[in-house]
Amino acid sequence: MFLQNAIPAETADLATAAGLPRPGTARSIIEFERVAVAYGRDAAATQALAESSFRIDEGDFIALVGPSGCGKSTILKLVAGLLKATSGHVFVARREVGAEDVRIGMAFQNPTLLPWLSIRKNVMLPLKIAHPFRKDWRQKRNGEYRDRADALLAKVGLLDFADKFPWQLSGGMQQRASLCRALIHEPTLLLLDEPFGALDQFTREELWATLQTLWMERRPTVLLVTHDLRESAFLANRIMVMSARPGRILVDERVDFPRPRTLDTTVQPEFTNLTHALRGLIVAARSGAGGQS
């Protein structure tokens, strides 16, 4: 099973024991070539991401886990084009970031819905902004685009709340709407930064199932940043474990639990062994960096 007997005493040995990032057989959608990021300059510079190389294949569901401050969100920002690498090259859809538009959906720990718009209009917002949908906005907003939003809201149980405002919905319902908004424009990439971190455990587990269903139906490439090891094991088909700052990929391994996964999956010995192994890796990584977070 995943990372079996792969927790030696020294953090530096973890990568060798588990087998560092290996290329997949599918077409790659994200590639990092010797990418590093430092904030600040000269003596005041802080190395956020150590030189890293890896690839993510089309349709992968990747979970990035590691100690706080290890560079997980930095990787997300690099992929989104919100941050420029200090060195190295980031390729998305086989082109360097910035060379060509790639449709990206994003969801964060807070839903960031616009309070003056209804849930339906919040969900439809990317169609008003993103190419190529925006050119047809005026003609399709009350027809095809509205139907597209309603179909997604129905899938997550929110169709009856389409005309409500965000402040009239619970946190979990707002996060469901946020997922719909992230998916409505059929993104190539779905970037998720702790999307369920502010929710209670029961709501979080419900949304795991919701996200899994949406991914199985649409198969975008997903990059999920999370501190929840159960969440990563439930959702991902690959888990990448990062070291403490300056972050680097220690382990990159596949997770092959059958889908659809259910809460019963999370109490199976194999699942429990996986989360314990992940925890051991992260504790060892923090210890190897002097407890830096």
Residue pairs with C-beta under 8 A, 6 or more apart in sequence:
1 270
1 273
1 274
2 239
2 253
2 254
2 255
2 273
2 274
2 277
3 18
3 251
3 253
3 274
3 277
3 278
3 281
4 273
4 277
5 17
6 14
6 17
6 18
6 251
6 277
6 281
7 14
7 17
7 277
7 280
7 281
7 284
8 14
8 17
8 284
9 284
10 284
10 288
11 243
11 250
11 284
11 285
11 287
11 288
11 289
12 288
14 241
14 250
14 251
14 281
14 284
14 285
15 249
15 250
15 251
18 250
18 251
18 253
19 251
19 252
19 253
20 249
20 251
20 252
21 53
21 54
21 55
21 240
21 249
21 252
22 252
23 55
24 55
24 57
24 60
25 57
26 57
26 58
26 59
26 60
27 57
27 58
28 55
28 56
28 57
28 58
28 91
28 94
29 56
29 57
29 58
29 60
29 92
29 93
29 188
29 189
29 221
30 55
30 56
30 79
30 90
30 91
30 92
30 189
30 221
30 223
31 54
31 55
31 56
31 89
31 90
31 91
31 94
32 52
32 53
32 54
32 55
32 75
32 78
32 88
32 89
32 90
32 91
33 53
33 88
33 89
33 90
33 91
34 51
34 52
34 53
34 87
34 88
34 89
35 49
35 51
35 52
35 53
35 78
35 85
35 87
35 88
35 89
35 90
36 47
36 49
36 50
36 51
36 52
36 85
36 86
36 87
36 88
36 246
37 47
37 48
37 49
37 71
37 74
37 78
37 83
37 85
37 86
38 45
38 46
38 47
38 48
38 86
39 45
39 46
39 48
40 46
46 245
47 245
47 246
48 71
48 74
48 245
48 246
48 247
49 71
49 74
49 75
49 246
49 247
49 248
50 243
50 246
50 247
50 248
51 87
51 88
51 248
52 75
52 88
52 247
52 248
52 249
53 88
54 240
54 249
54 252
56 62
56 221
56 223
56 238
57 221
58 221
59 219
59 220
59 221
60 221
60 222
60 237
60 238
61 215
61 221
61 222
61 224
61 235
61 236
61 237
61 238
62 221
62 222
62 223
62 224
62 236
62 237
62 238
62 239
62 240
63 224
63 226
63 231
63 232
63 233
63 235
63 236
63 238
63 239
63 240
64 72
64 75
64 76
64 223
64 224
64 225
64 226
64 240
64 242
65 72
65 226
65 227
65 229
65 232
65 239
65 240
65 241
65 242
65 278
65 282
66 72
66 241
66 242
66 243
66 244
66 247
66 250
66 282
66 285
67 242
67 243
67 244
67 245
67 282
67 285
67 286
67 289
67 292
67 293
68 227
68 293
69 244
69 245
69 292
69 293
70 242
70 243
70 244
70 245
70 247
70 285
70 293
71 242
71 245
71 246
71 247
71 248
72 225
72 242
72 247
73 193
73 225
74 83
74 247
75 223
75 225
75 247
76 191
76 193
76 223
76 225
77 83
78 84
78 85
78 90
78 97
79 90
79 92
79 97
79 104
79 189
79 191
79 223
80 104
80 106
80 191
81 92
81 97
81 98
89 96
90 96
90 97
91 97
92 102
92 188
92 189
93 100
93 102
93 188
95 102
101 131
102 188
102 189
103 130
103 131
103 185
103 186
103 187
103 188
103 189
104 187
104 188
104 189
104 190
104 191
105 126
105 181
105 182
105 183
105 185
105 187
105 189
105 190
105 191
105 220
106 182
106 190
106 191
106 192
106 193
107 175
107 178
107 179
107 181
107 182
107 190
107 191
107 192
107 193
107 195
108 178
108 192
108 193
108 194
108 195
109 193
109 194
109 195
109 196
109 197
109 198
110 198
111 166
111 171
111 174
111 175
111 177
111 178
112 178
113 119
113 122
113 166
113 174
113 177
113 178
113 181
114 122
114 125
114 166
115 165
115 166
115 167
116 165
117 125
117 165
117 166
118 162
118 163
118 164
118 165
119 153
119 158
119 161
119 162
119 163
119 164
119 165
119 166
119 169
119 177
120 146
120 149
120 150
120 153
120 162
120 163
122 166
122 177
122 181
123 149
123 152
123 153
123 177
123 180
123 181
123 184
124 141
124 145
124 146
124 148
124 149
124 184
125 181
126 133
126 181
126 182
126 184
126 185
127 133
127 134
127 137
127 140
127 141
127 145
127 148
127 149
127 184
127 185
128 134
128 137
128 141
130 185
133 140
133 145
133 185
136 145
137 145
148 184
149 162
149 180
149 184
150 159
150 162
152 180
152 183
152 184
153 159
153 161
153 162
153 177
153 180
155 180
155 213
155 214
156 176
156 177
156 179
156 180
156 210
156 214
157 176
158 173
158 176
158 177
158 180
161 168
161 169
161 173
166 174
166 177
169 177
170 203
171 198
171 199
171 203
172 199
172 203
172 206
172 207
175 195
175 196
175 199
175 203
175 207
176 207
176 210
178 195
179 195
179 207
179 210
179 211
179 214
182 190
182 192
183 190
183 214
183 218
183 220
186 218
186 220
187 220
188 220
188 221
189 220
189 221
189 222
189 223
190 215
190 220
190 221
190 222
190 223
191 222
191 223
192 222
192 223
192 224
192 225
192 226
193 225
194 225
194 226
194 227
195 207
195 211
195 224
196 203
196 204
196 207
196 208
196 226
196 228
196 231
197 226
197 227
197 228
199 207
204 228
204 231
205 263
208 231
208 234
208 235
209 260
209 262
211 235
212 234
212 235
212 259
212 260
212 261
213 260
215 222
215 235
216 259
216 260
222 235
224 231
224 232
224 235
224 236
226 232
229 275
229 278
229 279
230 266
230 275
232 239
232 278
233 239
233 255
233 257
233 266
233 271
233 274
233 275
233 278
234 261
234 265
234 266
235 261
236 255
237 254
237 255
237 256
238 252
238 253
238 254
238 255
239 251
239 252
239 253
239 255
239 278
240 249
240 251
240 252
241 249
241 250
241 251
241 252
241 278
241 281
241 282
241 285
242 248
242 249
242 250
242 285
243 249
243 250
243 285
243 288
243 289
244 285
244 286
244 288
244 289
244 291
244 292
244 293
245 289
245 292
245 293
250 281
250 285
251 281
255 274
257 265
257 270
257 271
265 271
266 272
286 292
286 293
